[in-house]
Amino acid sequence: MDRRKKPLDVAASSLVDLKAELFRKQEEFKKEKLLKDAGVFAKPRTSNKKPNIWTKQNTGVVNRATKDVEQKAEEQDILDKSRKKLEEKAKLYEKMTKGDFPDEETEDLYLVDFTQKIIDKQHEVQELHQSEAVGKTSERDTDEEETQPEADIPPPEDPDEEWVDYVDFLGRSRRCMKKDLPSLLKMDQELQGKRQEPDGNTLLSEDMRRELQRQQWEKEEEEALRKPMGPIHYEDIRENEARQLGVGYFAFSRDQELRHKQRATLDMLREQTLDQRNKREQLKEKRKAALDARLSKLRARKIKKLREAGLEEEAEKLENGEVKGAAEEPEPPRVTAASRKVEVVIQERRDTKPGVPYVREWDKGKELMFGQWEKKQEELRDERDPEFAPPSDYFLGQKKDGYYRKRAQNQQRPSVQGSGSSAGDGPPSAQASNSNVPDDKPADPPNQEPLYQSLDDMLSYYRQVT
């Protein structure tokens, strides 16, 4: 496409002004060139430019500068005066420390006793000179003692107190008395044995190390050939293994006889552990059976009470729940006893009675007060003062229940006394102890005294029962 000139939207007056300015600049350039060729240098023109915001100064700057100069001159005068005062004070203090006072009245004007300070300072200087002199004399005496020949030292009265010199295992020179020399030499040998000596074969080459290892293998093979033929165990092929096998690993001996003894000991300990475990399981089963029997008796008693009270549905639910729980309860696996019986000896403390556990010091002499709660509830209510009795409205809803409760107690009293697990009046400890006693044991009379008169007797009884 042909390029066409774009028309300029410029006014004619602007073009005329531009041509006039260009013509003026050309004329000025010609004049300057002619003057330069003629050897006349024109003065540089001063450019009358408009001042901008950066060249314009703030108002009052010059006044502030003059004030700063005056203030600095005043501060310099004050500094010179204070320096002069301090120099005068220093000169005065130096004179006072030297004791140059014109008279005694002038000396009394100051609070510091400069005379005493001068005296103390002189004493300090004298003591310092004396200590230096004493140190020099002591050093001179020690040097003389060291340089003094040994022949001048008087011989000891006891030959064991004679001083002797020896060298320890570290190569240090030591001096001690003759009587202490054997003990020090023994201690030196112990320290030398405990110290880890550096390995002398650290500079061996790889071939030399392999040769030493081969010699060690040959020695082990010769020892194995001398032994009789037998099974090979892990200890025979382990050699110098650095692996840690844990706490469950037991390093058996390579000797067959000693190995059999160690194995027999481990088997015996294992059988003892199994036997103790079986005994614990049997004891747990026995206790659980006794507890189940006691719970069944309590449940049967509760069912009987509910039926007497006319609550057949609750009694049937309780009875069905008992049967269901007994049917769902899995039987514990029985562990067969070990073939080899191991006799287990149970040791007891000798500082207590046989069959009685250890009793603390603060529990000795304590008596159990069970006999004071043998009275029935009705007797206690009869003895109570009517003034302190609760209102009669509290017992209106309990008449029917009290009637059925008395009737059930009268019917169950013969059977309960025969089983030894009475739910009536009596101490809780006595009921707990009677629950573990067999059913064929006769019951105690109701008016009999409590079985336990002290804590030791009760602990002994529980020890025998459990």
C-alpha positions in Angstrom: 0.0 0.0 0.0 1.2 3.5 -0.7 2.1 5.4 2.3 0.3 8.7 2.5 1.2 11.6 4.7 -1.1 12.1 7.5 -2.4 15.7 7.7 -1.3 17.7 10.8 -4.0 19.4 12.8 -1.8 22.5 13.6 -2.9 26.1 13.3 -1.1 28.5 10.9 -0.1 30.8 13.7 1.8 28.1 15.5 3.8 27.3 12.4 4.7 31.0 11.9 5.9 31.2 15.6 8.0 28.1 15.1 9.7 29.5 11.9 10.4 32.8 13.7 12.0 31.1 16.7 14.1 28.9 14.4 15.2 31.9 12.3 16.3 33.8 15.6 18.3 30.8 16.8 20.1 30.6 13.4 21.0 34.3 13.5 22.4 34.0 17.1 24.5 31.0 16.1 25.9 32.9 13.1 26.9 35.9 15.2 28.6 33.8 17.8 30.6 31.9 15.1 31.7 35.2 13.5 32.8 36.6 16.9 34.7 33.4 17.6 36.5 33.5 14.3 37.4 37.2 14.9 39.0 36.3 18.3 36.4 38.1 20.4 35.0 36.0 23.3 31.5 36.9 24.3 30.4 36.9 27.9 28.3 34.0 29.0 24.8 34.9 29.3 23.0 34.6 32.6 20.0 32.4 32.4 17.1 34.0 34.0 15.2 30.9 35.0 12.2 30.7 37.2 13.1 29.5 40.7 11.5 26.1 41.6 10.4 24.7 45.0 13.8 23.0 45.5 15.9 26.1 45.2 13.7 28.2 47.3 14.8 28.5 51.0 12.5 28.4 54.0 11.8 31.6 55.8 13.8 32.2 58.9 16.7 29.8 58.1 19.4 32.5 58.3 18.1 33.8 61.6 18.1 30.4 63.2 21.6 29.7 61.9 22.8 32.9 63.6 21.1 32.0 66.8 22.8 28.5 66.8 26.2 30.1 66.3 25.6 32.4 69.3 24.3 29.5 71.5 27.3 27.4 70.6 29.7 30.1 71.6 27.9 30.4 75.0 28.1 26.7 75.6 31.8 26.7 74.8 32.3 29.4 77.4 30.4 27.4 80.0 32.4 24.3 79.2 35.7 26.2 79.5 34.7 27.6 82.9 33.6 24.1 84.2 36.9 22.6 83.0 38.8 25.3 84.8 36.9 24.7 88.0 37.5 20.9 87.9 41.2 21.5 87.3 41.3 23.7 90.4 39.5 21.1 92.4 41.9 18.4 91.3 44.9 20.4 92.3 43.3 21.1 95.7 42.5 17.4 96.3 46.1 16.5 95.4 47.4 19.0 97.9 45.0 17.7 100.6 46.1 14.1 100.0 49.7 15.2 100.4 48.8 17.0 103.7 49.6 20.5 102.4 47.1 22.4 104.6 47.9 26.1 105.6 46.6 25.6 109.1 44.5 23.3 111.3 41.4 25.4 110.9 41.4 24.8 107.2 41.8 21.0 107.8 38.7 21.0 110.1 36.5 22.4 107.4 36.5 19.2 105.4 34.6 16.0 106.4 37.3 13.6 105.2 40.3 12.9 107.4 43.0 13.2 104.8 45.7 12.8 107.5 44.4 9.4 108.5 44.2 8.3 104.9 47.9 9.3 104.4 48.9 7.2 107.5 46.8 4.2 106.3 48.4 4.4 102.9 51.9 4.4 104.4 51.0 1.4 106.5 49.8 -0.5 103.4 53.0 0.3 101.6 55.1 -0.9 104.5 53.1 -4.2 104.8 53.5 -4.8 101.0 57.3 -4.3 101.3 57.4 -6.7 104.3 55.4 -9.4 102.5 57.7 -9.1 99.5 60.7 -9.4 101.8 59.3 -12.5 103.6 58.5 -14.1 100.2 62.1 -13.5 99.0 63.6 -14.9 102.2 61.3 -18.1 102.0 62.3 -18.6 98.4 65.9 -18.2 99.4 65.5 -20.8 102.2 63.8 -23.3 99.9 66.6 -22.8 97.3 69.2 -23.4 100.0 67.3 -26.5 101.2 67.2 -27.9 97.7 70.8 -27.2 97.1 71.9 -28.6 100.5 73.5 -32.0 100.1 71.6 -35.1 101.3 74.4 -36.0 103.6 73.4 -33.2 105.9 69.9 -34.6 106.4 69.9 -36.5 109.7 69.0 -40.2 109.4 65.5 -41.3 110.5 65.0 -43.0 113.8 62.8 -45.8 112.3 64.1 -47.4 109.1 60.5 -47.7 107.8 60.2 -43.9 107.8 63.0 -43.5 105.3 62.1 -41.6 102.1 62.5 -43.5 98.9 62.0 -42.7 95.2 60.1 -44.8 92.7 58.6 -44.5 89.2 55.0 -45.3 88.6 53.5 -47.0 85.5 53.0 -43.6 83.8 56.7 -42.8 84.1 56.4 -40.2 86.8 59.0 -39.9 89.6 57.4 -40.3 93.1 58.7 -40.0 96.6 57.2 -41.8 99.6 58.1 -43.4 102.9 59.5 -46.9 102.8 56.5 -48.3 104.8 54.1 -47.0 102.2 55.9 -48.3 99.2 54.3 -51.8 99.0 50.8 -50.4 99.1 51.5 -47.7 96.5 53.2 -50.3 94.2 50.1 -52.6 94.6 47.7 -49.7 93.8 50.0 -48.8 90.8 49.7 -52.4 89.5 45.9 -52.4 89.8 45.6 -49.1 87.9 47.9 -50.5 85.3 45.7 -53.6 84.9 42.5 -51.5 84.6 44.0 -49.2 82.1 43.3 -50.2 78.5 46.6 -50.6 76.7 46.6 -49.6 73.0 46.5 -52.5 70.6 50.0 -53.3 69.3 48.7 -54.8 66.1 47.1 -51.6 64.7 49.8 -51.3 62.1 49.2 -54.8 60.7 48.3 -55.1 57.1 45.2 -56.9 55.8 47.2 -60.0 54.9 48.7 -60.3 58.4 45.2 -59.9 60.0 43.9 -62.6 57.7 46.8 -64.9 58.7 46.1 -64.4 62.4 42.4 -65.1 61.9 43.4 -68.3 60.0 45.6 -69.4 62.8 42.7 -68.9 65.3 40.4 -71.0 63.1 42.9 -73.8 62.9 43.2 -73.8 66.7 39.4 -74.0 67.1 39.2 -76.8 64.5 41.9 -78.8 66.4 39.9 -78.4 69.6 36.8 -79.6 67.9 38.6 -82.7 66.5 39.7 -83.6 70.0 36.1 -83.5 71.3 33.9 -86.6 70.9 31.3 -86.6 68.1 28.0 -85.1 69.0 25.3 -82.6 68.0 26.4 -79.2 66.9 24.8 -76.3 68.8 24.6 -72.6 68.1 27.3 -71.8 70.6 29.7 -74.0 68.5 29.3 -71.9 65.4 28.8 -68.5 66.8 32.5 -67.7 67.2 33.1 -64.0 68.0 29.7 -62.7 66.9 29.1 -59.2 68.1 25.3 -59.3 67.8 23.2 -58.8 70.9 20.5 -61.5 71.1 18.4 -59.9 73.8 17.3 -60.9 77.3 15.5 -64.1 76.2 18.7 -65.7 75.0 20.6 -68.0 77.3 24.2 -68.8 76.4 24.6 -72.5 77.1 28.0 -74.0 77.7 29.9 -75.8 75.0 30.7 -78.6 77.4 28.0 -81.3 77.0 27.8 -82.2 80.7 27.5 -78.6 81.9 25.0 -78.0 79.1 22.8 -80.9 80.3 22.9 -79.5 83.8 21.9 -76.1 82.6 19.1 -77.5 80.5 17.8 -79.6 83.5 17.8 -76.5 85.7 15.8 -74.5 83.2 13.3 -77.4 82.8 12.8 -77.6 86.5 12.2 -73.9 86.8 9.7 -74.0 84.0 7.8 -76.9 85.7 7.8 -75.0 88.9 6.3 -72.0 87.1 3.6 -74.1 85.5 2.8 -75.8 88.8 2.4 -72.5 90.6 0.2 -71.2 87.7 -2.1 -74.2 88.0 -2.4 -73.8 91.7 -3.3 -70.1 91.2 -5.9 -71.1 88.6 -7.4 -73.7 90.9 -7.6 -71.3 93.8 -9.3 -68.7 91.6 -11.8 -71.3 90.5 -12.5 -72.3 94.1 -13.1 -68.8 95.1 -15.3 -68.1 92.1 -17.4 -71.2 92.9 -17.8 -70.1 96.5 -18.9 -66.7 95.3 -21.3 -68.1 92.8 -22.9 -70.3 95.4 -23.3 -67.4 97.8 -24.9 -65.3 95.0 -27.2 -68.1 94.1 -28.4 -68.4 97.7 -29.0 -64.6 97.9 -30.8 -64.7 94.6 -33.0 -67.6 95.7 -33.8 -65.8 98.9 -34.8 -62.7 97.0 -37.0 -64.6 94.6 -38.8 -66.2 97.5 -39.4 -62.8 99.1 -40.8 -61.5 95.9 -43.1 -64.4 95.5 -44.4 -64.1 99.0 -45.0 -60.4 98.3 -47.0 -61.3 95.3 -44.5 -60.1 92.7 -44.4 -63.2 90.5 -43.3 -61.3 87.3 -40.2 -59.8 88.9 -39.4 -63.2 90.5 -39.7 -65.0 87.1 -37.5 -62.3 85.4 -34.9 -62.7 88.1 -35.0 -66.5 87.8 -34.8 -66.4 84.0 -31.9 -64.0 84.1 -30.0 -66.3 86.5 -30.5 -69.3 84.2 -29.6 -67.4 81.1 -26.4 -66.0 82.7 -25.4 -69.4 83.9 -26.0 -70.9 80.4 -24.0 -68.2 78.6 -21.1 -68.3 80.9 -18.3 -70.3 79.2 -16.3 -72.8 81.1 -12.7 -71.8 81.7 -10.2 -74.0 80.0 -8.6 -76.4 82.5 -4.8 -76.6 82.4 -3.4 -80.0 82.8 -0.9 -80.5 85.5 2.7 -81.0 84.6 3.9 -84.6 84.5 6.8 -83.9 86.9 5.7 -82.7 90.3 7.8 -80.1 92.0 7.7 -79.6 95.7 7.0 -75.9 96.5 7.9 -74.7 100.0 6.1 -71.6 101.2 8.1 -69.8 103.8 6.4 -67.7 106.4 7.7 -65.0 108.6 9.2 -66.2 111.9 8.5 -63.1 113.9 4.7 -63.8 114.0 2.5 -66.7 115.0 2.2 -69.6 112.6 -0.6 -69.1 110.2 -1.0 -65.4 111.1 0.2 -62.7 108.7 2.4 -59.9 109.7 0.7 -57.3 112.0 1.8 -53.7 112.1 3.0 -52.2 115.4 0.1 -49.8 115.6 -2.5 -52.6 115.0 -1.3 -54.8 117.9 -3.7 -54.9 120.9 -6.7 -53.7 119.0 -10.0 -55.5 119.8 -13.0 -55.9 117.5 -16.3 -54.8 119.1 -18.8 -57.1 117.4 -20.9 -58.1 120.5 -22.5 -54.7 121.1 -24.7 -54.9 117.9 -26.5 -58.1 118.7 -29.7 -56.5 119.6 -32.6 -56.5 117.2 -34.2 -53.4 115.7 -37.4 -53.9 117.6 -35.5 -54.0 121.0 -33.6 -50.9 120.1 -36.9 -49.1 119.3 -38.4 -50.2 122.6 -35.4 -48.8 124.5 -35.6 -45.5 122.6 -37.2 -42.5 124.3 -40.6 -41.8 122.5 -39.8 -38.1 122.5 -37.0 -38.7 120.0 -38.9 -41.2 117.8 -39.8 -40.2 114.2 -43.4 -39.3 113.3 -45.8 -42.3 112.9 -46.7 -41.2 109.4 -43.3 -42.5 108.2 -44.3 -46.1 108.9 -47.8 -46.2 107.3 -46.5 -47.6 103.9 -44.2 -50.1 105.6 -46.7 -52.2 107.5 -47.4 -54.6 104.7 -43.7 -55.0 103.8 -42.8 -55.4 107.5 -45.5 -58.2 107.8 -44.1 -60.1 104.8 -40.5 -59.6 106.0 -41.2 -61.0 109.5 -43.0 -64.0 107.9 -40.2 -64.7 105.6 -37.6 -64.5 108.4 -39.6 -66.9 110.5 -39.8 -69.4 107.7 -36.1 -69.1 106.7 -34.6 -69.1 110.1 -34.1 -72.9 110.5 -32.5 -73.3 107.0 -30.3 -70.2 107.3 -28.9 -71.3 110.6 -28.0 -74.6 109.1 -26.2 -73.1 106.1 -24.3 -70.6 108.2 -25.0 -67.6 105.9 -27.6 -65.7 108.0 -29.1 -62.6 106.4 -30.5 -61.4 109.7 -28.9 -59.6 112.6 -25.2 -60.2 113.1 -21.9 -58.5 112.3 -20.9 -58.2 108.6 -17.5 -59.8 109.2 -19.2 -62.8 110.8 -21.5 -63.2 107.8 -18.7 -62.9 105.3 -16.7 -65.5 107.2 -19.6 -67.9 107.5 -20.3 -67.8 103.7 -17.1 -69.6 103.0 -17.7 -72.4 105.5 -19.2 -75.6 104.2 -23.0 -76.1 104.6 -22.7 -79.2 106.8 -21.1 -77.2 109.5 -23.5 -76.5 112.4 -24.5 -72.9 113.1 -23.4 -71.1 116.2 -25.8 -70.3 119.0 -27.4 -66.9 118.7 -26.2 -65.7 122.1 -22.6 -67.0 121.6 -19.8 -64.5 122.1 -18.0 -63.2 118.9 -15.2 -65.5 117.5 -12.6 -62.7 117.2 -11.4 -61.0 120.3 -8.5 -59.2 118.5 -7.2 -58.3 115.1 -4.6 -61.1 115.1 -7.4 -63.8 115.6 -9.5 -62.4 112.8 -6.5 -62.3 110.4 -5.6 -65.8 111.4 -9.1 -67.0 110.6 -9.2 -65.3 107.2 -5.8 -66.8 106.4 -7.1 -70.3 107.1 -10.3 -69.8 105.2 -8.8 -68.3 102.0 
